[in-house]
Each structure stands twice: as C-alpha cells, then as structure tokens.
Amino acid sequence: MPTTLPQTLRGSDGALAEQPLLIYVNVPFCNSKCHFCDWVTEVPLADLRLTPDSSPRRRYVAALVKQIETHAPTLGGLGYRPEVMYWGGGTASILTVEEIEAVAGALAARFDLGGLVEATIEGSPESMDPGKLKLFRAAGFNRISIGVQAFDDARLRRIGRVHTAEQAERAVRMAAGAGFDNINIDLIVGFPGQGADEVSRTVQHAVTLPVNHFSVYPYRPTGGTVMRRQVGRGMGRIDVAEQLRSYDHARDLLARYGFEEYATAYFGAPRCESDEVYYKLTMDWIGFGSGANSLVGTRFLLNDRGGLHRFSTAPHRFDSDTPASAPHLTRHFLAQALTTVDGMDARTFQLRTGRSLRAACEEPAVRRMLEQINRRGRLIVDSRGIRLHRDDMASAYITMNSVDLYAATEQPGG
C-alpha cells in the first residue's frame, strides 16, 4: 500500500535522535539499454530513452523536485543530517544543465549539505563534457563514478555500450581536469568467452589513468537481460570456474599496482562511503525518484522500478512500506554484507532493523540462504556479527550469482 515517511523517530531516552543520512537520487534515463544491465530490466525502453524535451521526462524531473521538497522538512525534523550523497540510475550524467540545476537546487535549498563527506555522481562517457563536469564540481560533487566497463571497442559493442574506449579514457581525463581527484571507474570481468588476456589488457590500461578506485564487477547473468537470453539460446556459456579465474586475475593485478580489495568488486582508497552504507547499513538513507528505496526508522520504503509515470503523478507517496526486519530484506542485507571484509555487525543490524541479528538468521528462508553460502565459503559467526572468510568472499559471491540468489534490489554503487 502506498505510504509516507514515519512522522516520529526518537532515541531510547525519548529525545529526538540526531543521526547521519545518505541521500540517493535516481535518474532512470540512459542512452541505451546495455545487454548485461539488470538495473533497468523493468524500465520500458521508451521511458529509459526519454529526451529532455519530452513531456514525461519534464514531469519526472518536476516530480523529483516535489518529492525532495515534500520529505526534506520531515527528515530534518526527525534529526537527520546528510553526510553522503549519491546520484545514480540509469545515467545521472545524462541530465541537462537545467535539470541538474533544478534537482541540485532543490536539495541545497532544503537540506544542510555542509556536512557532506562524500558526494558521488555516476556517469557514462558519452554523456560527459568539460562544462557539465565543472557544473558537477560546482554543485558540490567531490567524487565521480564512470561506467567504462571495458577498453575494447569490440567488447563494448557486444555488451551494448554506446561509447568507445577512446571516449571512456577521455571522460576520465576530463573529470580529472575538472577538479575531481576521487575517481572510480566500473569494469566488468567474466563475460562469456572473455579470456585472461583481455582481462589483463583492461586492468593494465585502467591503472594508467588518473583513477584511485575501481569497481570490478563479476558478470552477473541476471534473468531479463539481453545477454542472459543470448546464453539461453546457446550464444556463449556461463563458466563459473572461468569467471572466478577472471576475477582473481583482475584482483591480483590490481593488488600489484597497490589497489587493495576491501569488498568483493571494490578496490582502492578512500573507500566508497555510499557502498559502506548500503552493504553494512552504517546509516539510514532516503532514496528520491522512481526505482529508489529508502531505509528510514527501521522501515524499508520503495518506489518500484519501471513506475516512472506513477511516480510522476504522486511523488510524495511510496509504493511499498515494509518493516526492515522482514526476512526477504534480511536475506538481501546479509547477501550484500557478506561481500565485505567486515560483514554484518550485530549491533548495527539491530539498530537499522529493530531486530536482533541472531533472531533474523533463524528465519527459515534466511537460514537456507546462509547454509548455501556456507557450502561455498567459510562463514564466521561470533558476538560481533557474521562475515565470510576473506579468501572466500569472491568465490561465494560469484557462485551464488550463478544460481540467482543475489536479487538485484540494491541501489547502484561504486
């Protein structure tokens, strides 16, 4: 049932609880629907590729501003103070200068953003130019995450990207030139038919660029994507052992160049604060836009993906409101936390969900998932919480992906 934000949030002593907050802004537009991407499988292509002058896109941006204006006072009144901000999608950098100014202006007018320690914007190389990058810096973004995926033009075409390797490299250098000194690039390894030589070339080229953080994602064969359908028709084969070798090879190369792995797929320093929030529940978050989720006061609030038009007609409402302690959310939270070196902290879990980690893990569906993970890696359970042995994180993640256990309900990070 549609719902709104909770109206009270008090500490154990009854006083107003002041606490940090992550702000997430979802931009559900792209120049193309990539063949591997499971973030936008529910979004119709016509909506995904809406142009700035189309009425539905103009309505969406206006609704996004309205949602910010509606919920910011409540969040401020509940004691939340933004510390992290992330604009993702979709492709956040696809927004025009006017759209960026409208959304950024709404946030700045209604939140105190002076305490932000990290503000990230995601982008795709073909949608970046020097002027827009300077605008991002002026709007307060101090980190950028660029969806490169590969530095091989043939591979980029096969996976449905619309940029070239040259454009990707130019985008990274433009970001550095615009004043970004905290730059992440996304890469993907383990595609069907991708050999170690291609992985080596990709990583060795990537480390020559002015980048301090890498997100190296093992390819995930999620249902509903073009590549998954291609595999189903016999066009390529998912070889889990080869995927593991590809990831291990990329990890070893990055370690050689000084990039430490702190979670499966994440390498470098400083760590990505938004990933720390989502994966370890280190603070509550508010998600603005269609397809965004929120964790506020032990409630999990969601605007469904693919519901752009519904969102635009009632941006003050959420499509669903679920206790954060619900078993399916516990599975999701633990699945993400177990990809990190630290795992899930018991006290943090109880603070965010209102339920003890021990009791949550006794739910039958959660217990079955943990048993499957434990068959693929060594689970460590103690008074601190639950985590995987560091040497087993990637192998457990990749093998579990192969059986679709990691549902794609998380928000983008990197």
N, C-alpha and C positions, 0 to 999 in steps of 0.2 A: 504494500500500500504506500502511496506517496507520503512523504513526511518532511519535516523541517528539522533544523538543528535543535538539540536539547537546550532548554532555557536556563538551567542551573547546573553548575559544576563546582562543587565545594570540596575542600580538603577534609581530612578525617576529623579536624577540630571544628569544622563548620565554617571556617573562614574561606574567602574567595581564593581559589588556587591559582597562583600565577605560574605559568609554565610555557616552555618554548613550543613553537608551532612551525610546521613546514607548510608552505603554500605551493600547491601544484596547479598549473594552468594547462588545460588540454586544448590543443589546436588540431582538430580532426581532419586536416586537409593535407594532401600530398599531390605531387605532380604525376605520380604513377602508383599502382598497387604492386609492390615488389613480390616476386614469386615465392619468396621464403617467409614473408612477414605474417605473423599471426596476431599482430596488434589491431589490425583493421579488417579482419576477415568478416566481421559483422557489418561493416560500413559499405553501403552500396557505392559502386564506382562513381556514379553520377554525383553523389554527395562528397565523396573523397576529393574529387577534382573540381569542386566549385570554384569559380573565378571570383576575384574581388568585387566585380561589378554585378554579380548575381544577387538577386533578392534574398535567397536562403542564406547565403554567406553573410550578407549585411545584417540580416536578422540574428544570425548566430552571434556575431561579434557584439551586437547591441544587447543580446540576452546575457552574454558572458559578463559584460559591464554591469548589467542589472543584478546578476547573481552576486557579484562582488559587493555592490552597494547594499544589497539586502542582508548578507550574512556577516559582513565585516563588523558592524556595531555589536552584534550578538557575541561574536568571537572575542572582541575586545572587552566586552562586559564580563565575559567568562574568565578573563585573566590571561588570555593567550597573547604571546608576543612573538612575532615571526623571527626565526633565526635562519631558516633555509628557504630558498625559493627555487622552483624548477618549472620551466616551460617545456612541455614535450608534445607528443602527438602520436600519429601524424608527424607533421613537419612544422615546428614552431617558426622557423626562419622563412617560411613561405608567406607569412603575413606581410602586408604592405607597410610602409612607413606610417600611414594614417591609422591602420589597425593596431600596430604596435603602440603608438602613442595613446590610443584610446584605452587599451587594456592596461598598459603600464601606468597611465594617468589615474585610472580608477583605483588601482592598488595603492599607489603612492598617496592619494587623497584620503584613503580610508584606513590604512594600516600605517603604523610606525615601522618603517623599513630600515631605520637607522641601526638596528641591531643585527641585520643580516650578516652572517659569517660566510655564506656561500649563496650565490645566485647563478644558476645554470640555465642556459638556453640551448636547446637542441637544434641542429640544422643539417640540411643536406647541401652538398657542394654547389649544385646548380642553382640554388636559391639564394646564394650569398653574393654580396658585392661590398666594396670598401665602405660605401656610405651607410649601408644597413648595419654593418659590423660596428662602425663608430656609434651609430644610434643605440645599439645594444649596450655598449660600454657606458654611454651617457645615461641610459635608463637604469644603470646600477648592476648590470650583469658583470660578474668577475670571473666566470668560468663558461666555457663553451664546449659542447659535445657534438662532434661532427660525424655523421653517418657515412663513413668511407666504404666499409665492408670488404673491399679488395682493391688492389692496384693493378689488376689485369683487365684490360678492356673486354676481352672475350668472356671472362668470368662475369664481369659487370652486366654484359648483355644477357647472358644466360640466366642471371638471377633477377632480371627485370629492372635494373637500375637505369636511370636516365642521364646520369653524369658519366664522365670519362675519368680515367686515372689522372690525367693531367689536371682536370678541373678539381679533383679531390686534393691533390697536392697544392694547387694554387689557393684553394679555400683555407687550408691550414696556414699557409704563409700569410694570407691576407688577415686572418684572425690575429696572428702574432703581430702583424704590422699595425693593427687597430688597437693594440694595447693589452690583448689577452695573454697572460703568462701562465694560465691554468687551462690547458687544452687537452681534452680527451678525444680520441678517435675510436670509433667502433670498427671492429674487424670480425669476420666470421670464418671459422675453420670447420672442416669435417663435412663439406658438401660431398654428395655422391660423386665419385670419380676424381676427387681432389687429392693429389699426391703430396708427399713431403717436400718435393722441390718447389711447388707453388707456395706452400706454407712458408718455406724458408725465404723465398723471394719477397713475399708480402711483409713478413716481420722485419727482414733486414732493410727493406726500403722504408718502412714505417719509422724505424728508430733514427733515421737520418733527418727527420722533420722536427720542428720545434714543439714537441709533444711531451708532456710529463705524465700522462695517464693513458692506459689502453684498456678498452673493454673488448676482450677476445671471446666471443660467444661461440660455443659449440653449436653447430647447426641443429635446430630442433624440428623434426618432421611432423609439425602440427597439422591435424586434420583441417580441411577447409582451405588450405593454401595451394597455390598452383603446383609448387614442387612436390607436395605430398601426393597430389593427383597424378603427376608425372611418374613418380615412383610406383604408384599403384598400377599404372599402365605399362610398367616394365622399362621405363626410361630412367635407368640408373638404379642403384641398390643402396639401401642403408646398411652399412657395415659398421657396427658399434665398435669393434676392435680397431678399425681404421680411424674412426672418429677419436677414440682415445689416444691413438698414436699421434694424430694430427695435433690435438690439444696439448699433449705432453711435449711435443716438439716445439710448439709455439711458446709454451711456458718456459722450457729450458733456454730457448734463445733469448727471451725477454730477461730472464734471470742473469744471463751472461752479460747483458747490457745494463744491468743494475735496476731492473724494474721488478719489485717484489710483489708476489701474489698475496693479497690479503683476503680474497674470497674467490670462489670459482668464477672465472671470467674477468676479474678486476686486478689490475697491475699498476703500481706506481704510487706516487705521493704528491700532494696530500690525498688521503682517501676521499672518495666522493661522499659528502655528507648526506645527500638525499638517499643514496643506496643504504647507508648505515641506518637511516630512519626506517625505510621500508623493510629491510631484511632483518633488522634486530629490534624494531619497534622502539627506538630510542626517544621518540616524541610522538605526539599526536600530529595529524595532518588534515588539511582541508583541500579537497580537490574541486576546482572550478571547471565547469564545462561538461559537455556530453562525453560519456565514457570515462569520467573521472570518479574515483572513490575517495572516501574520507574515513578517518578514524578519529572520532571526537567523543570524549567522555564515555568510553567503553562501548560506543555504538559504531557500527560499520555502515556507512551511508554510501549509496551508489546511484549514479546516473548511467543507465545502460549504454553500452556501445551500440552505435547504429541508430540511436534515438535522437539524432540531431534536431529534427523538426519538432518532436515532442518537447525536447529541452527548450527550444526557442519560444514555445508558447507559454511555458511555465517554469522559468529558470530558478524561481525561489523554492521549488519543490525537488525532492529526491525520489527516484523511482523505487528505492527499497531502503529499509532500515532494519538492521539485523544486530542482535547482541554480538559483540566482538568475541564472545566465548563460544559461539556456535561451532560445532565440530568441523564443518567444512572450512570454516575460516582458520581453525586451529591447524588443520592439515596444510592449508596454504601458508600460514605464518611459519610453521616449522619447516616446510619444504624449502622456503627461502632462507631461513636462518641457518639451516644445516649446510648451506653452500658457503658459509663464512667461517673463518678461523675460530671466532668466539662462540658461534652457535646462539642458542636462545637462553638468555638469562632468566632464571625463575622469578626473581622479584620484578623485573621489567615486564614479563608476560602478565603477571597478576595485576600490575598497575594499569596496563593498557586494556586488558580484557575483563578484569573483575573476577577472574577465576584462577585457582592455583594451577600451575603447570602440571603438577602430578595428577590432579583430577582430570584435567583436559586430556592428558595422554592415555587415560583409562577408557576414553570413549572408544567403542569397537572399531569405528572407521579409522580413527587416528592410530589406534594400536596396530591395525593391519598394515597401515602405511609404514609405520616405524619398523615393523617386522620385516617388510620387504626391503626397506633401506638397510637394515642391519644385515641382511643376507648379502648385500653388495658393498658394505663398508662397516667399519667398527664404530658403533655408537657408544658414546661415553655419557653416562648419566650419573650425576652426583648432586650434592646440595646446591651447587651453583646453577645447574640447569642441564641442558642437553646439547651435545655437539658431536660432530663426526671427527674421527682421527684425521688430522690434516692431510695425510697421504691418501685418504680415501674420498675426499670431497668431490673431486672432479669425476672420478670413475663412477661414484654413486649417482651424481647428477646426470651424467650422460646416459648411463644405462637406464635410469628411471625415465628420462625423457623419451627413450625409445619405446616405452610402454604407456606413454601419455599420462603419467601420474602427476606431472607438474602442470596443473591447469594454469592457463595464462590469464589470471585475474589481477596480476600485479600491474603497477604503473611503470612506465618506462624509466630506466635509469641509466647511469653510465657516466 
